[in-house]
Amino acid sequence: MLVLFTWTKTHWLKLEDLIELRMADIRTYNVVILGIGFLLIFTAFTTCGNIEQTVVKSLNSTNFTGSGYHSLGIIYGVFSFCNVLAPIIVTIIGPQFTMFLSGVLYSGYIAAFIIPSTWSFYFTSVVIGIGAAMLWTAQGHFLVENSDASTINRNTGLFWALLQCSMLFGNLYVYFDWKGKTEITDKDRKIMFTALLVISALGTLSFLALRKVCQQEEILSEEEGQYLLSARLKYKQRATSAVTETKTQFKTILEIFKTKTILLLSFCMAYSGLELSFYSGVYGTCIGATTHFGDVAKGLIGISGIVVGIGEIVGGGLFGLVLKNNRFRRTSVVFLGMVVHFVAFYLIFLNIPDDAPVVFQTSSQHKPYLVPSLSIALLCSFLLGLGDSCFNTQLYSILGRAFAEQSAPAFAIFKFIQKNESHLGQHEIIVIGGVSF
């Protein structure tokens, strides 16, 4: 009897180990697929953001009066305020379907550039702002759901490295296709955005390949089985549960917003949004408008995006996957990001003409303090990406550990603060340039 008990206990422990190992494999698989989905969607969207002001300025249609800076400002503004409602949507329909629906909205925004009109340009800017709020809240929830205290840092770094690979491919195409061109033709625009639309659609479909973390079969009683056969009761219960969860999530958001952790991190979150609006929508336009770079200036928009991506990947791999997770390390990484960005912004101030972000002619007319150097410009691109990864990998890691049981509201607050500052950043560019809202 004792031998049988020992044998049964040993095999039961082995079975538990096998189940735990299988669950770990599923979680790793989910993180990789999540990263690939974001890689594809943001290959399309990030490339679009880098070039849209340049594309808009090159449109020959007199009926189109849109501005790339206005569009990005609308996106980040809507994104910011919709983050309050995003956790409720994630709770009701689940993170997987939320990300799929958001991917469809991202694809719609990119499609608007194929046959552009002012109304569709700004309408899809509002729509993608809503989609972005849902996408990033669902992503944070899903990432934490597939991590634990020992894997959150690794999974954050893995996801971040895959995501930032999106900076490479689309921008590489921009460089080779736009090199030597001073104006972007309608044909160039249609080919570019059709390709980006296909890439975004593939990323959206990849979310359907995500798997549930818990796939345990339950033996139901006859009474429970009869209950589940009643679709009306089933969906009524789900609707009641959704209303309850909605109230709970809203209260949780307000409670988390007042915590010491969020209040202290809010400054870092706000800064990450401000510098995001600069490197994703402004700096590439600055390089493309710099007269000194000649005919290759437009192609350099793509190269700048690639180098930013390399900086992001290096930072994500180094700070998320290689270095051990501890408080001292996190403090050091954030301090490094601050120093790196200080150097980058100072060099940009010296190297780039001050009218480059807002010039609406072919190129800038003012001269910077230094003779514009391509090497310095691309070094700054790398430093912008590296510094951004310093802040974001640590914010994800801290939030994932501090709010493991309340991940959706916590990441919604993060994105609310970040994108609100991104919206203000785009507005400042327009005001500084003398362009009226």
N, C-alpha and C positions, 0 to 999 in steps of 0.2 A: 504493500500500500504506500509506504514511504517512497519507494523507488518510483512508483507510478506518479505520485504527487510531484516529486523532484523533476521527473521527465516532462510532465505537463507544464510545470512552472517554467522550466528552461525553454521549452518550445514556445510558450506564450510570450516570454520576454523577447525571443528572437522574432516572433510575429510582430510585436510592438515596434521593435527596431526596424523591421522591414517597412512597416506602415509609415513610421517617422521618416525613413530614408526616401520613400516614395513621395511623401508630402513635400520634403525638401526639394526633390527633383522637379515637382510640379511648380513650386514657388519660383525656383530659378528659371524654369521654362517661361513662366508668366512674365518675369522681369525682363527677360531677353526679348520676348514678343512685344511687350509694352514698349521697350526701347526702340525696336525696329519700326513699330507703328508710328511712333513720334518722329523717328529719323526720317521716314518717308513724307509725313505730313509737313514737317518743318523744313525739309529740303525745299518743298514747294513754297511754304509761307515765308520763311526767312529770306530766300532768294527774292521773292516778291517784295518784301519790305525793303530790302537793300536797294532795289532798282526802281521802285514805283515812282518816286519823285522824278527821277531821270526820264522814265517812260512817259509820265504825264506831261513833262515839259516838251517832249518830242512829238506829241500828238498834233496832227495837222488839222484836225476838225475844229472849226470855229465854234461849234455847238457845245464842246466839252470845256467846262470851266472848273473842273475839280482840282484839288491840290493833294499831293501825297501826304504832306504834313497834316492837313485837315483830316484826312482819312485815318491816319495813325492816331491822331488825337481823339477822334470819335471812338475808334476801336478800344483804346486804353480806358477812356472814360466810361463807356458802357460796360466793359470788362470789370472795371473796379466796382461799380455799384451792383452789378448782377452777381457778384460773389456772395452777397448776403443771401440770395435765394438759391444759389447753386447746391449747397448741401441738402436742401429739401428735395431737389430733383434727383440727386444721387441716391437719396434714401428711398424714394418712391420707385424709380425704374432700375436702380442698380448701377454700379460704376461701369460695367462693360457696355451696356446699351447706351449709357450717357456718352461715353467716349466715341462710340460709333456714330451717334446722332451729331455730335460736335464735329466729327471729321467730315460729315456731309456738308455742314455749314461752312467749314474752311474751304472745301472744294468749290462751293458756290461763289465765295469771294474771289477766288483765283479765276474762275470762269468769267467774271465780270470784265476782266481786262482783255478778253479775246475780241469782244465787240463792245467797246466802252461807251457808256453814256453817263452823264453826271448823276442822274437819279439812281441808277443801278449801282454806281460806284459808292455813293454814300449810304444807300439802303443796305448793301451787303456789308458795309463797314459796321453798321449797327448790329446786323445779324451775326457777324463773326465775333463781335464783342461778347454777345450772349453765349455763343458756342465756346469761346475761349474760357469763360468763367466756368462753364460746366466741365470742359475738358480737363483743366488743371486741378479742379477740386476732385474730380473722379480719379485722376492720375495719382494725386497724393494719397487718397483713401486706398486705392488699389495697391500702391507700392507698400504702404504700411501693413496692409492686410496680408501681403506676401512676404513679410519680414518679421524678425524678432530682434531682441536686443543685441544678439551676436551677429546678425546679418544686415541690419539696417544701414550701416555705413558702407558695407560692400555693395549692397543693392543700389544705394543712392549713387555711388561712384560709377557702377556699371551702367545704370540708366542714363546718368549725365553724360558719360563718354559716348554712348550710342546716340543720344539726342544731339550732341554737338557735332557729330559726323555730318549732320544735316547742313552744316555751314560749308562743306567741301564741294559736293557734287554739282549742285545748281550753280554755284558761283564759278566753278571751273568752266562750265559751259558758257557762262556770261563772258568770261575772259577771252576764250578762243573765238566766240562768235562776234563779240562786239569790239575786239581789238582793232584799232585803226579807224573806228567810226566816230564821227562827231555828232551824228544824229541817228536815232533809232527809227527805222521805217516801220510801216504797218505790217509788212510781211514778217520782219524780225520779231515784232511783238507777238503776232499770232502764233508763230512757231514756238516761241519761248513759253507762252502761257498755256498752250495746248499740252506741251510736254509736262509742265508743272501740274496741270489738272490731272493728267493720268497718274503721275506719281502720288499726288494727294489722295486720289481714289484708291490706289493700292494700299496706302497706309491706313485708310479708313476700313477697308475690308479685312486687314490683318487683325483688327480688334476682335473679330468674330472667332479667331483661333485661340483666344484666351480661355483658360480652363478654371473651373471652380476649385477653390482650395480644399474645401471639405466635400467629399463625394462618398458619404457613408450611406449604405442602404439600411433602411429601417423596416422592421416587421410591424405592420399595422394590424390592429385589432379589427374585427368585423365591423364594429361600430364606427371606427375611424375611417375604414375603407368606404362605407356607405356615405359618410360625410364628404369625403373627397370627391365622390361621384357627382355631388351636387355643385355644378359650376356657379350657380347663382350665389349660394352661400359662401363658396370659396372666394369669389371676387368681392363680395360684400365685406367679408372679413378683412381682405387685403386693403380695401378702401378705408375702412375704419382704422386699421393699423397705420396706414399712410398719414391720415390726419393727426393721429396721436404722435407719430414720429416727427411730423412737421413742427408741431408745437414744441416738442422736446428739443429738436435741433436748433430752433430759433432761440430758445432759452439758453442752450449750451453755447451758442455763438456769443451772446451777450456776456455770459459768465467768463468764457475764455478771454474775451477782449479785455477784461478788467484784471487779468492775472498779471503778476509781476514779470513772468517770463515774456509774455507778449509785449508788455509795455517797454521792457528793456530792448527787445529785439526789433521793435517797430522802427527805430532809427535806421538800423541796418537794412530792414525790408524796404523802407522808403528810398534809401540811397540806391539799392539794387534796381529799383524801378527807374530812377532818374538816369543812371548810367546805361540801362538797357535801351531806353529811348534814344540815347546818343549813339551807341555803337550799332544798333540795328537799323536805324532809319536816317541818321544824320551824317555820320562820319564817312560812309561810302559815297554819299552825294558830294561831300566836301572834296574828296580826292578826285572824283569825276569832273568837278568844276574847276580844278586848279589848272590855270593856263600853262604853267611851266612844264607840266607833264605831257603836253602836246597831244598828238593824235591817239596815243595809247591810253589817255586818261579814262575814257569810258570803260575800257576793258579792265582797268585797275580796280574798278568797283568790285568785280568778281574776285580778283586776287586778294583784295583787302578782306572780303568776307571769308575766304579760305583761311587766311592767316589768323583771323579772329577765331575761327573754328579750331585751328591747331592749338591755339592758346587754351581754349576751353577743354579740348580733349586731354592735353597735357595736365591741366589742373585737375580735371575730373579723375584721371587715372592715378595721378600722384597723391592727391589729398583724399580721394575716396576709396582707393583700392590698395595702395601700398602702405601708407603710414598707419600706425595703430591708432585706435580711437580712444582719446582721452581729452580731458578738459584743457590741459596745457597745449596739446597739439592744436585744438580748435582755436584757442586764443592766438597762437602763433600764425596760423593760416589766415585768419581774419586780418591780423596786423600786416602780414605780407601783402594781402590784397590791397590794403589802404596805401602802402608805400608804392606798390606797382602802379596803381591808378594815379597817384600823385605825379609820378614821373611821366606817365603816358599823357596826361592832360597838359602838363607843362610843355612837353615837346610838341604836342599838337598846336598849342598856343603860339609857339615860335615858328612852326613849320608850315602851317596852313593859312591862306589868306582869310581875313576876317569876314569877307563877304561871301565866301564859298558856300555856306549852308543855305543862303537865301537868294543867291543870284539867279535871275530868270533869263539871262542871256546864255550864250553858248558856254561861256566860262567866266571865271572870276576876273575882276579888273584891279583889285587892290594887291599890294605886295606885302608878304609877311615879314617878320623880323629877320628870318634867315632865308637864304635861297632854298626854295622847296626841294627837299630831298626825298626820293622814292624810298630809299633804305630806311630813313627815319619814319616815314609815313607807315610803312609796313611793320616796322618794329613796334610802333604805337598800336597797330591793329592786334599784334600778338599780345602786347601787354594788356590791352582792353579785355581780350578773351581770358587771359590768365587770371587777371584780377576778378573778373566776373565769376569765374569758377570758384575762386577762394570764398566769396561770399555765399554763393548759392548752395554749394555742396554742404557747407556748415549749417546753413539755415535749414535745409532739408533734414540733415542728420539730427539736429537739436529738436526740431518739431516732431520728428518721427519717434524719438525717444521720450520726450516730455509729454506728448499727447497721443500715445499709442492707441488708447481706447476712444479718443475723440479726434481722429485724424481728419475727417472731412471738414468739420468746422474750423479746425486749426489751420489747415491749408487754405481754406476759403478766406480766412482773415489775412493770411500771408499775401495771397494774390490780390485781395482788396487793397491793402496798403501799397503793395508794389505797383499795381497797375494804375492806381490813382495818381501816384507820383510820375509814372510814365506819361499819363495824360497831361499833367501839368508841364512836364518837360517839353512835349510837342507844342503846347500852347505858348510857352516861353520863346521857342524858336520863331514862331509866327509873329509874336509881338515884337521881338527884337529886330526881326527883319522888316518891320513896318507893314506887315500884311494883316489886314483887319479880318477878324472872325465875322 
